[in-house]
Amino acid sequence: MIRKYGTAIVTLMSVALLPLLASAQVSPGTQLVGNIDQSLSSRDVQVGQPFTISNAHSLNYNISGATIYGHVASVQRAGQGTPGRIELDFDKVNTRSGNVYQITGYTTNMQAVTRSNAGSEAGATAAGALLGGLLTHNTAGWIIGGAGGLLYAKNSRQNVVIPQNSVVTVQIQESRRQAQHM
């Protein structure tokens, strides 16, 4: 008999809480955490390129299973003295309950990868030393050439990559719920 009533109570509580979960709002200040669905690299990504973040949830899990849609706002390719950079803009959130929100927000946390320059620095130092030694035929040339190669390589920057499935946290600044079409 206790089992019968216990199951009934759990069922009633679930039914009572369901509207609260379905009505969870994507409001300013909400942070959503999810996984980016595709890899983005500052080497080849284009401004305006769309991306999605799946399985997004709020920190308190009032919202879960949402999809965030966005696009690449700006990109800076890596070069001599210029680090790679990708800026993301967020446009829309579709919640699991079917609500759609037009949003603006910004990234507060993201798993991005930048390759190390150590190998390039070692190679440039050796090449500079060799070139300096060959041109001057003395030890000073080797040292100056090696230092020049190292400085050149130190100033060379790498592209940034946001790997597929990386965790991204988005802070919502503005949101506007869209009318649902029936």
N, C-alpha and C positions, 0 to 999 in steps of 0.2 A: 504494500500500500504506500509506503514511503517512497519507493522507487517511482510509482505512478505519479505521485504529486510532485516529486523532485523534477521529473522530466517535464511536467506541465509548467512548473515555475520557470525552468530554464527556457522553455519555448516561449512563454509569455514575455520574459525579459528580452529575449532575442528579437521578438516582434516589436516590442516597445522601443528598443534601441536602434532598430533598422532605419527609421525615418531620420534619426539624429545623424547617423553615419552618411546617409544619402544626401542630407542637406548640408554637409560640411562645405564651407565656402573657401574659395581661393581668394583671400583678401590681402591687401597690402600688409607687409610684415611677415607673411607666411614664407617659410623656407621649404623648398621641395628638393629631395635628394633622389637621383636616379642614375641610370647607366646610359651613356651615349651609344647610339646604335651603329655608328660608323666611325672609322678612323679619320682624323683631320690632321694635315701636316702643313706647316707654313710654307713648305717648299712648293706645293702644288694646289692648295685650296684656293677657291675663287670667292671674291666678295659677292654676297648674295646667295651662295651655295646653301641649300637647306640641310638641316640635320634634325634628328629626333632624339629625345631622351625617354626611355621606356621605364616602366616599373617605378615611376616617381611616387614618393610618399612624403607627407609632412613629417616633421620631427616627432609629433605626438601620434602619428598614424591615423588621425581623423580622415585624412585623404590618403588613399593607397591605390596602386595600380593605374595611376594617371600617365598620360603621355604629354610631353612638352615638345612643342614645335618651335623651331627657331631658324636663324640663318647667320652666316658669317658676316659680321658688320665691317671688319677691317682685317687686313693681313699685312704683315711685314716680313718679307723674306730675309733670311739671314745673309749676311755678307761681311765684308771687311769693316769691323767696328759697329756692325748693326746686328743685334740679336733677333732671332725669329720671334714673331708674336702673332697670336690669333685673338681677335675680340669677337665674342658671340653676342647676338641679340636674341631675345626670346619674344615670341609673338602670340602663342596660343597654348592653352592647357585643355586637354580633354580628360575629364574624370571618368572613372569606371562607372559611375552612376549615370553618365550620359550628359553631364553639364559641360558646356564649352565656355571658356573665358578668354577674352582678348587680354593680353598681359604685357607689361614691360617689367623688366627685372635685370639683375646683374649676377654674375658668377661670384660666389663667395669662396668656393673651394673647387679645385679641379685637379685630377691626376694627369699631369702632363710630363712628357719625357723629353729631355735634351741630351743628345749624345755628348760624351766627353771629348775634349780636344787633346787629351794627353798624347795619343798616337801621332796626331798632326804636329803637335809641338816638338816631339822627339824627332820626327822626320825632317821638319823644317830646320831644326837646330843642326842636325847632321849635314843636310844639304847646304845650309849657309856656311858652316865651317869648311866643308869641302871646297865650295866655290871661293870663299875668302882665301883659303890656303893655296889654291891653284892660281888665283889671280896675283897674289902678293909673294908667294913662295917663302913666307915666314910665319912664325908662330902667332904674331899679332893679327895677321890676316885670318888665321883659323879662328881665333878668339872673337874678333870683331864680326866675322861672317856668321859664326855660330850664334852670337848674341842677336844679330840682326834677324836671322831666321827665326829665333825663338820669339822675339818681339812681334814679328809679322804674324806668326801663328797664334800668339796670345791674343792678338787683336781680331783674329778671324772668329766669327760667331757661328753657332749651329742653329739649324731650324728646330722648331718646337713641334712635337707630335702629341696629339691627344688620341691615345689608342682606343680602339673599339672596346666597349664595355667598361671604360673608365667611369669612376664615380664623379658626378658633377652635382654641386649644390647651387641652387638658384634662389636668390632673395627676391620676392615679388615686391615691386614698388607700386604698381597700379594694376588693377584688374577690373574688367567689366564683363559681367555674365551676358552671354548671347542668348537670344530667344531660341527655343527649341522648335524645330520644324517637325510637324506631325504628318 
